[in-house]
């Protein structure tokens, strides 16, 4: 698969750091599985992984968390 941003690099499995901000919550998740462009570094996160990240953000927001840094844990 070619990168849709630079159109030159191939995508390879890697990891990304994702930051989610909602109201007063800032959630940083490290080591998120992603496809990473070998040329420009653009990161693509799969839909299922994104859904899990958004679910974590929702739970943290409901718990009143303001800032949290986590490592991604696959289900």
Backbone as JSON Lines, residues from 0, in Angstrom:
{"i":0,"aa":"X","n":[0.84,-1.17,0.0],"ca":[0.0,0.0,0.0],"c":[0.89,1.24,0.0]}
{"i":1,"aa":"X","n":[0.58,2.18,-0.86],"ca":[1.32,3.44,-0.93],"c":[0.66,4.46,-0.01]}
{"i":2,"aa":"X","n":[1.45,5.36,0.52],"ca":[0.97,6.44,1.39],"c":[0.11,7.41,0.57]}
{"i":3,"aa":"X","n":[-1.04,7.78,1.12],"ca":[-1.91,8.71,0.41],"c":[-1.46,10.16,0.58]}
{"i":4,"aa":"X","n":[-0.56,10.42,1.51],"ca":[-0.06,11.77,1.72],"c":[1.09,12.09,0.76]}
{"i":5,"aa":"X","n":[2.16,11.31,0.82],"ca":[3.33,11.6,-0.03],"c":[3.28,10.86,-1.37]}
{"i":6,"aa":"X","n":[2.49,9.8,-1.44],"ca":[2.3,8.97,-2.64],"c":[3.58,8.26,-3.12]}
{"i":7,"aa":"X","n":[4.59,8.23,-2.27],"ca":[5.84,7.57,-2.66],"c":[6.21,6.42,-1.73]}
{"i":8,"aa":"X","n":[5.96,6.58,-0.45],"ca":[6.39,5.59,0.52],"c":[5.47,4.41,0.65]}
{"i":9,"aa":"X","n":[6.05,3.27,1.0],"ca":[5.27,2.07,1.3],"c":[4.92,2.09,2.78]}
{"i":10,"aa":"X","n":[3.78,1.51,3.12],"ca":[3.33,1.44,4.5],"c":[3.83,0.15,5.13]}
{"i":11,"aa":"X","n":[4.38,0.26,6.34],"ca":[4.81,-0.92,7.08],"c":[4.28,-0.88,8.5]}
{"i":12,"aa":"X","n":[4.11,-2.06,9.08],"ca":[3.62,-2.12,10.46],"c":[4.6,-1.42,11.4]}
{"i":13,"aa":"X","n":[4.04,-0.68,12.33],"ca":[4.84,0.03,13.32],"c":[3.94,0.46,14.46]}
{"i":14,"aa":"X","n":[4.36,1.5,15.17],"ca":[3.56,2.03,16.27],"c":[3.49,3.54,16.17]}
{"i":15,"aa":"X","n":[2.5,4.1,16.86],"ca":[2.31,5.54,16.89],"c":[1.95,5.96,18.3]}
{"i":16,"aa":"X","n":[2.11,7.24,18.58],"ca":[1.62,7.83,19.81],"c":[0.41,8.67,19.43]}
{"i":17,"aa":"X","n":[-0.72,8.4,20.07],"ca":[-1.98,9.08,19.74],"c":[-2.38,9.96,20.92]}
{"i":18,"aa":"X","n":[-2.7,11.21,20.64],"ca":[-3.18,12.13,21.66],"c":[-4.63,12.47,21.38]}
{"i":19,"aa":"X","n":[-5.48,12.25,22.37],"ca":[-6.9,12.56,22.26],"c":[-7.24,13.65,23.27]}
{"i":20,"aa":"X","n":[-7.94,14.68,22.81],"ca":[-8.35,15.78,23.69],"c":[-9.86,15.91,23.6]}
{"i":21,"aa":"X","n":[-10.51,15.9,24.76],"ca":[-11.97,16.06,24.83],"c":[-12.29,16.86,26.08]}
{"i":22,"aa":"X","n":[-12.89,18.02,25.92],"ca":[-13.21,18.91,27.04],"c":[-11.95,19.09,27.9]}
{"i":23,"aa":"X","n":[-11.99,18.65,29.17],"ca":[-10.83,18.83,30.05],"c":[-9.89,17.62,30.05]}
{"i":24,"aa":"X","n":[-10.19,16.59,29.26],"ca":[-9.38,15.37,29.22],"c":[-8.32,15.46,28.13]}
{"i":25,"aa":"X","n":[-7.1,15.11,28.49],"ca":[-6.03,14.89,27.52],"c":[-5.49,13.48,27.77]}
{"i":26,"aa":"X","n":[-5.66,12.61,26.78],"ca":[-5.24,11.21,26.9],"c":[-4.18,10.94,25.85]}
{"i":27,"aa":"X","n":[-3.01,10.49,26.31],"ca":[-1.91,10.15,25.41],"c":[-1.73,8.63,25.48]}
{"i":28,"aa":"X","n":[-1.79,7.98,24.33],"ca":[-1.63,6.52,24.28],"c":[-0.41,6.21,23.43]}
{"i":29,"aa":"X","n":[0.56,5.54,24.02],"ca":[1.8,5.19,23.33],"c":[1.75,3.77,22.81]}
{"i":30,"aa":"X","n":[2.58,3.47,21.85],"ca":[2.73,2.12,21.29],"c":[1.44,1.6,20.66]}
{"i":31,"aa":"X","n":[0.72,2.48,19.99],"ca":[-0.51,2.11,19.29],"c":[-0.13,1.47,17.96]}
{"i":32,"aa":"X","n":[-0.63,0.26,17.66],"ca":[-0.3,-0.36,16.39],"c":[-0.82,0.49,15.22]}
{"i":33,"aa":"X","n":[0.04,0.68,14.24],"ca":[-0.33,1.52,13.09],"c":[0.48,1.1,11.87]}
{"i":34,"aa":"X","n":[0.04,1.57,10.72],"ca":[0.84,1.45,9.51],"c":[1.57,2.78,9.37]}
{"i":35,"aa":"X","n":[2.87,2.73,9.14],"ca":[3.69,3.93,9.09],"c":[4.37,4.01,7.73]}
{"i":36,"aa":"X","n":[4.29,5.19,7.12],"ca":[4.93,5.41,5.82],"c":[6.44,5.45,6.0]}
{"i":37,"aa":"X","n":[7.14,4.66,5.2],"ca":[8.6,4.62,5.27],"c":[9.25,5.89,4.74]}
{"i":38,"aa":"X","n":[8.5,6.68,3.96],"ca":[9.04,7.89,3.37],"c":[8.79,9.13,4.23]}
{"i":39,"aa":"X","n":[7.52,9.41,4.54],"ca":[7.19,10.65,5.24],"c":[6.82,10.47,6.71]}
{"i":40,"aa":"X","n":[6.62,9.22,7.15],"ca":[6.31,8.96,8.55],"c":[4.84,9.08,8.92]}
{"i":41,"aa":"X","n":[3.98,9.34,7.95],"ca":[2.54,9.42,8.23],"c":[2.07,8.11,8.85]}
{"i":42,"aa":"X","n":[1.19,8.22,9.86],"ca":[0.72,7.05,10.6],"c":[-0.77,6.84,10.36]}
{"i":43,"aa":"X","n":[-1.14,5.59,10.13],"ca":[-2.54,5.22,9.9],"c":[-2.94,4.18,10.93]}
{"i":44,"aa":"X","n":[-4.01,4.46,11.68],"ca":[-4.49,3.55,12.72],"c":[-5.75,2.86,12.2]}
{"i":45,"aa":"X","n":[-5.82,1.55,12.34],"ca":[-6.97,0.76,11.87],"c":[-8.25,1.18,12.62]}
{"i":46,"aa":"X","n":[-9.4,0.96,11.98],"ca":[-10.69,1.34,12.56],"c":[-10.95,0.68,13.91]}
{"i":47,"aa":"X","n":[-10.62,-0.59,14.04],"ca":[-10.87,-1.31,15.3],"c":[-10.03,-0.73,16.44]}
{"i":48,"aa":"X","n":[-8.8,-0.36,16.13],"ca":[-7.91,0.24,17.13],"c":[-8.43,1.62,17.51]}
{"i":49,"aa":"X","n":[-8.87,2.39,16.53],"ca":[-9.44,3.71,16.79],"c":[-10.65,3.59,17.7]}
{"i":50,"aa":"X","n":[-11.52,2.62,17.45],"ca":[-12.7,2.42,18.28],"c":[-12.31,2.14,19.73]}
{"i":51,"aa":"X","n":[-11.27,1.33,19.92],"ca":[-10.81,1.02,21.27],"c":[-10.25,2.26,21.96]}
{"i":52,"aa":"X","n":[-9.51,3.09,21.21],"ca":[-8.96,4.32,21.77],"c":[-10.08,5.27,22.2]}
{"i":53,"aa":"X","n":[-11.09,5.41,21.36],"ca":[-12.21,6.3,21.69],"c":[-12.99,5.78,22.89]}
{"i":54,"aa":"X","n":[-13.11,4.47,23.0],"ca":[-13.78,3.88,24.17],"c":[-12.99,4.18,25.44]}
{"i":55,"aa":"X","n":[-11.66,4.06,25.38],"ca":[-10.82,4.38,26.53],"c":[-10.96,5.85,26.92]}
{"i":56,"aa":"X","n":[-11.02,6.72,25.92],"ca":[-11.17,8.15,26.19],"c":[-12.51,8.43,26.86]}
{"i":57,"aa":"X","n":[-13.55,7.77,26.41],"ca":[-14.89,7.95,26.99],"c":[-14.89,7.52,28.45]}
{"i":58,"aa":"X","n":[-14.29,6.37,28.74],"ca":[-14.22,5.88,30.12],"c":[-13.43,6.82,31.01]}
{"i":59,"aa":"X","n":[-12.3,7.31,30.51],"ca":[-11.47,8.24,31.28],"c":[-12.21,9.55,31.54]}
{"i":60,"aa":"X","n":[-12.92,10.03,30.54],"ca":[-13.68,11.27,30.68],"c":[-14.77,11.12,31.74]}
{"i":61,"aa":"X","n":[-15.48,10.01,31.71],"ca":[-16.54,9.76,32.69],"c":[-15.98,9.63,34.11]}
{"i":62,"aa":"X","n":[-14.72,9.15,34.22],"ca":[-14.08,8.99,35.53],"c":[-13.49,10.3,36.04]}
{"i":63,"aa":"X","n":[-13.56,11.35,35.22],"ca":[-13.06,12.65,35.65],"c":[-11.56,12.85,35.48]}
{"i":64,"aa":"X","n":[-10.93,11.99,34.69],"ca":[-9.49,12.1,34.44],"c":[-9.24,13.36,33.63]}
{"i":65,"aa":"X","n":[-8.17,14.09,33.99],"ca":[-7.82,15.29,33.23],"c":[-6.64,15.03,32.29]}
{"i":66,"aa":"X","n":[-5.6,14.35,32.81],"ca":[-4.43,14.03,31.98],"c":[-4.01,12.6,32.31]}
{"i":67,"aa":"X","n":[-3.78,11.8,31.25],"ca":[-3.36,10.42,31.47],"c":[-2.47,10.0,30.3]}
{"i":68,"aa":"X","n":[-1.41,9.26,30.63],"ca":[-0.52,8.7,29.61],"c":[-0.54,7.19,29.8]}
{"i":69,"aa":"X","n":[-0.86,6.47,28.72],"ca":[-0.99,5.02,28.8],"c":[-0.23,4.35,27.67]}
{"i":70,"aa":"X","n":[0.03,3.07,27.83],"ca":[0.54,2.23,26.75],"c":[-0.65,1.43,26.21]}
{"i":71,"aa":"X","n":[-0.71,1.29,24.91],"ca":[-1.8,0.55,24.28],"c":[-1.71,-0.92,24.68]}
{"i":72,"aa":"X","n":[-2.85,-1.48,25.05],"ca":[-2.93,-2.91,25.39],"c":[-4.02,-3.5,24.5]}
{"i":73,"aa":"X","n":[-3.63,-4.47,23.67],"ca":[-4.6,-5.13,22.79],"c":[-5.54,-5.98,23.62]}
{"i":74,"aa":"X","n":[-6.79,-6.07,23.16],"ca":[-7.81,-6.84,23.89],"c":[-7.58,-8.32,23.78]}
